[in-house]
């Protein structure tokens, strides 16, 4: 199938592509005309702390750039003065021009850790909205109905709950939609919560007689708590500006349930490798081993391989100093994998398999600080790993 390679790359880690068939047509048209596709992503510079959750769609833009296309970042200097109502229960105050300018510059500094500057176009909404007359605005608003917007969950819920809903907030999706007309967008990227706004862009382009953009929707990356959306207010985020050691430690703090989520959406791990990691987790491989790989991968993306290695060494040294006695017995083995129950008994940490199973089920067994609660767990052994049973029993694994 033509453009199968491109579709495979862009579809990886994506929640939805609307419509998928038209994306193939876009690739075909681009190749035939020799014109790069224009890939749109809009930011509201209401702050400048970018976390790795923000970069999920930005990494998708980089993939488009690697295929030869142009990324177009829209700085929402008009919509920032409204505040995106998506997912919010209340209005938020507008920003001043100076705040927007400062935040935009800091924001782009962080996006360029992923994007190719030479294939990135930065545009400000004021380029087109600043020239519009009231007549232009009314014509644009006339393309949509109030019923369309009240069918949107955010607006409907706020109205039904008697919360404030300003007319200027209803304008937000219209303004974002017109951005797609202004820059002739071929594809718009965004999180799943942006679906309504991005589809407004498709509608707006149709109203103006343009070829419609494709919506490429990415899932929302959960925060390090494993419960809530990543965000600064909940202190569950990993910031682009975090130093390598801090990034590594934050990744190591995530619950095991997030390992696959982060591998899929916060790294560039190949699809076939993701299946291998998923199988390893299902087979009982110690999550700590996979989490260290995840932390290395994430740190490497932003700081390089050497920084990732050093961050892991610093993490392990800190853990060792805090948790493990200086002199502990060693258990030597030539096996690369070992069933946990057997390892506990063979090493002498437990008198028998019954004691080992009770200790595991009671949460009293960990390797390199990570609890292992499955009695069927199969550990991938690494030289120097420390197995702990109860509060005071330790052994250090030595590979021979």
C-alpha distance (Angstrom), angle and dihedral (degrees) to the residues before:
residue distance angle dihedral
X1 . . .
X2 3.81 . .
X3 3.81 114.8 .
X4 3.81 91.2 8.3
X5 3.80 89.7 137.8
X6 3.81 93.0 53.5
X7 3.81 93.3 46.2
X8 3.80 91.2 49.1
X9 3.81 91.9 53.4
X10 3.79 95.3 46.4
X11 3.82 93.8 43.5
X12 3.80 93.6 55.1
X13 3.81 111.7 108.9
X14 3.79 92.6 -1.5
X15 3.79 123.6 133.3
X16 3.80 97.6 -156.4
X17 3.81 141.2 -8.4
X18 3.82 115.0 -157.4
X19 2.99 107.4 -132.0
X20 3.80 107.0 -1.7
X21 3.81 95.3 -171.9
X22 3.80 91.4 58.1
X23 3.81 91.5 53.6
X24 3.80 88.5 62.0
X25 3.81 88.5 51.2
X26 3.81 89.7 51.0
X27 3.80 91.0 54.2
X28 3.80 90.7 48.3
X29 3.81 93.0 49.5
X30 3.81 91.3 47.4
X31 3.80 91.9 52.2
X32 3.80 93.3 46.0
X33 3.81 95.6 48.3
X34 3.78 96.5 35.2
X35 3.81 89.3 -127.1
X36 3.81 120.3 135.3
X37 3.78 115.8 -126.8
X38 3.81 116.1 -110.2
X39 3.80 109.7 -124.5
X40 3.81 113.4 -161.5
X41 3.79 130.2 -155.0
X42 3.78 122.8 166.3
X43 3.79 126.6 -153.1
X44 3.78 130.2 -166.8
X45 3.80 104.9 -146.8
X46 3.80 94.0 -145.8
X47 3.79 87.4 133.4
X48 3.78 138.2 -1.4
X49 3.80 104.6 -136.0
X50 3.79 102.8 110.5
X51 3.80 117.3 -167.8
X52 3.79 129.7 -167.3
X53 3.81 90.0 -99.1
X54 3.81 89.2 64.3
X55 3.79 89.0 53.1
X56 3.80 97.2 59.5
X57 3.84 92.6 91.4
X58 3.83 90.7 34.4
X59 3.81 89.1 60.2
X60 3.79 87.1 53.0
X61 3.81 88.5 53.5
X62 3.80 88.6 52.3
X63 3.81 89.4 53.4
X64 3.81 88.9 54.0
X65 3.81 88.8 49.1
X66 3.81 90.7 51.4
X67 3.82 86.3 55.7
X68 3.80 89.0 55.4
X69 3.80 102.1 -96.0
X70 3.81 132.9 128.7
X71 3.78 124.7 -107.9
X72 3.80 115.3 -145.6
X73 3.81 116.9 -163.2
X74 3.80 114.0 -162.2
X75 3.79 113.9 -153.2
X76 3.79 104.0 -149.4
X77 3.79 98.1 -143.4
X78 3.81 89.4 151.8
X79 3.82 99.4 39.6
X80 3.81 90.3 44.7
X81 3.77 86.4 66.1
X82 3.81 87.5 58.3
X83 3.80 100.8 38.9
X84 3.80 119.0 -133.0
X85 3.83 106.1 -89.1
X86 3.81 92.3 -159.3
X87 3.79 109.2 125.9
X88 3.80 93.0 -5.0
X89 3.79 128.6 120.2
X90 3.78 96.5 -159.3
X91 3.77 143.2 28.6
X92 3.78 121.5 -93.7
X93 3.79 128.2 -147.1
X94 3.82 119.4 -96.1
X95 3.81 122.3 -113.1
X96 3.78 129.8 -120.6
X97 3.80 121.5 -113.0
X98 3.84 92.0 -108.6
X99 3.81 91.5 51.4
X100 3.80 90.9 50.3
X101 3.82 93.0 49.1
X102 3.81 93.9 48.9
X103 3.80 93.7 45.5
X104 3.80 91.8 47.2
X105 3.79 93.2 54.6
X106 3.81 92.7 48.4
X107 3.80 90.4 45.4
X108 3.81 93.3 53.4
X109 3.79 91.4 47.4
X110 3.79 87.6 62.5
X111 3.80 96.3 41.5
X112 3.77 88.9 56.4
X113 3.80 88.8 65.4
X114 3.83 82.7 76.1
X115 3.80 108.2 20.0
X116 3.80 129.0 72.0
X117 3.84 105.9 -117.3
X118 3.80 92.3 -152.1
X119 3.82 90.2 58.4
X120 3.80 96.4 40.5
X121 3.79 124.6 94.7
X122 3.82 117.6 -164.9
X123 3.79 116.8 -156.6
X124 3.80 133.4 178.0
X125 3.80 122.3 -142.6
X126 3.81 89.4 -134.2
X127 3.83 87.0 72.2
X128 3.81 89.3 75.4
X129 3.80 107.5 13.1
X130 3.79 91.6 51.1
X131 3.81 89.3 63.9
X132 3.81 97.6 46.4
X133 3.78 122.7 112.0
X134 3.80 125.2 -145.9
X135 3.79 87.4 -103.4
X136 3.82 90.3 57.4
X137 3.80 91.2 49.5
X138 3.81 93.5 50.0
X139 3.81 91.4 49.3
X140 3.79 90.0 51.0
X141 3.81 92.6 49.0
X142 3.79 90.0 49.0
X143 3.79 90.3 66.9
X144 3.82 90.6 73.1
X145 3.81 136.9 49.4
X146 3.78 130.6 -134.9
X147 3.81 88.5 -123.0
X148 3.82 90.2 61.9
X149 3.78 91.4 56.0
X150 3.80 97.3 41.9
X151 3.81 88.0 55.4
X152 3.82 86.9 63.4
X153 3.83 110.8 98.7
X154 3.80 96.3 -131.4
X155 3.79 95.5 52.7
X156 3.81 95.4 38.6
X157 3.80 94.5 49.0
X158 3.78 93.4 49.5
X159 3.79 91.5 48.1
X160 3.82 93.5 47.5
X161 3.81 91.2 48.1
X162 3.79 91.7 51.7
X163 3.80 92.5 -116.9
X164 3.78 124.4 148.9
X165 3.80 114.0 -81.8
X166 3.79 114.4 176.4
X167 3.78 122.9 -156.2
X168 3.79 88.2 -126.5
X169 3.82 89.3 62.5
X170 3.79 91.5 56.1
X171 3.80 85.3 56.6
X172 3.82 91.4 61.4
X173 3.84 98.0 85.1
X174 3.81 89.7 43.0
X175 3.79 92.2 54.5
X176 3.80 92.2 44.9
X177 3.79 88.9 48.6
X178 3.78 92.7 52.5
X179 3.81 89.7 52.7
X180 3.81 86.1 69.3
X181 3.80 89.8 56.0
X182 3.80 93.2 46.4
X183 3.80 95.4 53.8
X184 3.84 97.4 30.8
X185 3.79 93.0 -120.7
X186 3.80 118.9 -156.9
X187 3.82 96.6 -176.2
X188 3.79 130.8 15.6
X189 3.78 121.0 -156.9
X190 3.78 126.5 -155.2
X191 3.78 147.9 128.0
X192 3.79 119.9 -76.0
X193 3.81 89.8 -101.4
X194 3.82 87.5 64.8
X195 3.80 93.8 60.0
X196 3.81 95.5 107.0
X197 3.80 93.4 48.9
X198 3.81 94.0 46.1
X199 3.80 92.4 49.1
X200 3.81 87.7 51.8
X201 3.79 85.0 60.8
X202 3.80 90.1 55.8
X203 3.80 90.2 50.4
X204 3.80 92.3 46.9
X205 3.80 92.2 52.6
X206 3.80 90.4 50.3
X207 3.79 90.8 51.6
X208 3.81 88.8 54.0
X209 3.80 93.1 48.4
X210 3.80 94.9 -109.2
X211 3.78 132.0 136.4
X212 3.79 106.4 -93.4
X213 3.78 123.6 -112.2
X214 3.79 124.2 -120.7
X215 3.81 119.2 -117.6
X216 3.83 113.5 -134.6
X217 3.80 107.4 -172.4
X218 3.79 123.0 -165.2
X219 3.81 126.1 -161.1
X220 3.78 120.9 -107.7
X221 3.80 114.2 -101.2
X222 3.78 111.3 -128.9
X223 3.77 119.5 -130.3
X224 3.79 124.7 -106.5
X225 3.82 89.5 -90.4
X226 3.81 89.0 67.5
X227 3.80 92.0 -132.4
X228 3.79 112.9 69.3
X229 3.78 135.4 46.5
X230 3.80 110.2 -87.5
X231 3.80 110.1 -93.2
X232 3.77 144.3 145.1
X233 3.81 94.3 -121.2
X234 3.81 91.2 62.7
X235 3.82 93.8 41.3
X236 3.80 89.5 -130.2
X237 3.78 98.0 118.1
X238 3.80 138.6 106.1
X239 3.79 108.1 -141.7
X240 3.79 126.0 -148.4
X241 3.81 87.5 -130.7
X242 3.83 92.3 53.6
X243 3.84 110.4 114.3
X244 3.84 117.7 -113.9
X245 3.81 96.2 -99.5
X246 3.78 91.9 50.8
X247 3.79 92.7 47.8
X248 3.80 90.4 50.2
X249 3.79 93.2 49.4
X250 3.80 93.3 47.7
X251 3.80 91.8 51.9
X252 3.80 90.0 49.5
X253 3.81 88.9 54.4
X254 3.81 95.8 59.9
X255 3.81 118.9 107.1
X256 3.79 116.3 -102.9
X257 3.80 89.6 -111.6
X258 3.83 89.5 70.7
X259 3.80 97.8 53.7
X260 3.80 95.5 94.4
X261 3.81 92.6 39.8
X262 3.81 91.4 56.0
X263 3.79 94.3 42.8
X264 3.81 89.3 52.8
X265 3.79 100.1 44.0
X266 3.82 108.4 19.9
X267 3.83 99.9 44.6
X268 3.79 138.5 46.1
X269 3.81 94.4 -121.7
X270 3.81 112.0 154.1
X271 3.81 118.4 -108.8
X272 3.82 93.4 -114.5
X273 3.81 90.8 51.5
X274 3.81 90.0 50.8
X275 3.80 89.3 57.9
X276 3.81 90.1 51.4
X277 3.81 91.8 50.5
X278 3.79 90.7 48.1
X279 3.80 90.6 51.9
X280 3.81 91.4 48.2
X281 3.80 91.1 53.6
X282 3.79 91.4 48.3
X283 3.80 91.8 50.2
X284 3.81 92.6 56.0
X285 3.81 100.9 -100.3
X286 3.78 109.2 167.1
X287 3.83 104.9 -91.2
X288 3.81 90.2 -145.0
X289 3.80 90.2 69.2
X290 3.79 92.4 52.0
X291 3.79 92.1 42.9
X292 3.80 91.0 55.4
X293 3.79 89.5 51.8
X294 3.81 89.0 49.1
X295 3.80 92.0 49.9
X296 3.82 91.1 48.8
X297 3.80 91.3 49.6
X298 3.79 93.2 50.6
X299 3.80 94.6 45.7
X300 3.83 90.4 46.7
X301 3.80 91.6 55.6
X302 3.79 91.8 60.6
X303 3.81 105.2 25.9
X304 3.82 108.4 19.3
X305 3.79 134.9 -105.5
X306 3.80 97.1 -72.2
X307 3.79 92.5 54.3
X308 3.81 89.3 50.0
X309 3.80 92.2 52.8
X310 3.80 91.2 48.2
X311 3.82 91.6 47.5
X312 3.79 90.5 53.8
X313 3.80 91.6 48.7
X314 3.79 90.6 50.0
X315 3.80 91.4 48.6
X316 3.78 93.3 49.6
X317 3.80 92.3 45.8
X318 3.78 91.8 50.8
X319 3.79 91.5 47.7
X320 3.78 91.0 47.7
X321 3.79 93.0 51.1
X322 3.78 93.2 49.7
X323 3.76 103.8 39.4
X324 3.80 114.3 21.2
X325 3.82 128.3 68.1
X326 3.79 115.1 -122.4
X327 3.80 96.1 -119.2
X328 3.79 115.2 45.0
X329 3.81 130.2 152.4
X330 3.78 119.8 -98.6
X331 3.79 130.4 -134.4
X332 3.80 115.6 -154.0
X333 3.78 122.8 -155.9
X334 3.79 139.3 158.5
X335 3.81 91.5 -150.2
X336 3.82 116.7 110.0
X337 3.81 92.6 -157.2
X338 3.76 131.4 29.5
X339 3.79 134.9 -176.2
X340 3.79 106.4 -114.7
X341 3.81 97.0 -131.1
X342 3.80 91.1 51.0
X343 3.80 92.0 46.6
X344 3.80 91.2 53.6
X345 3.80 92.0 52.0
X346 3.82 98.0 38.0
X347 3.79 91.1 51.3
X348 3.79 92.2 48.8
X349 3.81 95.5 -117.7
X350 3.81 89.1 120.8
X351 3.80 129.0 31.9
X352 3.78 94.0 -138.1
X353 3.79 145.4 -9.8
X354 3.82 92.6 -91.3
X355 3.80 91.7 58.9
X356 3.80 90.6 43.8
X357 3.81 93.0 52.9
X358 3.82 93.3 47.4
X359 3.79 90.8 49.7
X360 3.82 92.3 49.4
X361 3.80 93.7 47.8
X362 3.78 90.3 47.9
X363 3.80 91.4 57.1
X364 3.78 93.9 -111.5
X365 3.80 98.9 124.8
X366 3.79 126.5 80.3
X367 3.76 138.9 159.5
X368 3.80 118.7 -149.5
X369 3.78 88.1 -10.6
X370 3.81 96.0 -54.4
X371 3.81 116.4 117.7
X372 3.78 117.4 -127.2
X373 3.81 113.2 -157.1
X374 3.81 103.2 171.6
X375 3.80 116.8 95.0
X376 3.82 87.4 -155.7
X377 3.81 94.0 54.9
X378 3.79 116.6 138.1
X379 3.80 112.0 -155.6
X380 3.79 125.0 -147.2
X381 3.79 99.6 -142.7
X382 3.77 122.6 -137.0
X383 3.79 124.3 -169.9
X384 3.79 109.7 -101.2
X385 3.80 97.1 19.9
X386 3.80 114.4 142.5
X387 3.79 121.9 -135.7
X388 3.78 116.2 -158.4
X389 3.80 126.2 -163.2
X390 3.79 116.1 -173.0
X391 3.79 119.4 -30.4
X392 3.78 102.4 -50.3
X393 3.80 110.8 22.5
X394 3.79 117.9 96.3
X395 3.76 138.1 162.9
X396 3.81 129.5 -176.1
X397 3.81 116.1 -138.6
X398 3.78 115.5 -128.7
X399 3.80 119.0 -169.5
X400 3.82 115.3 -145.6
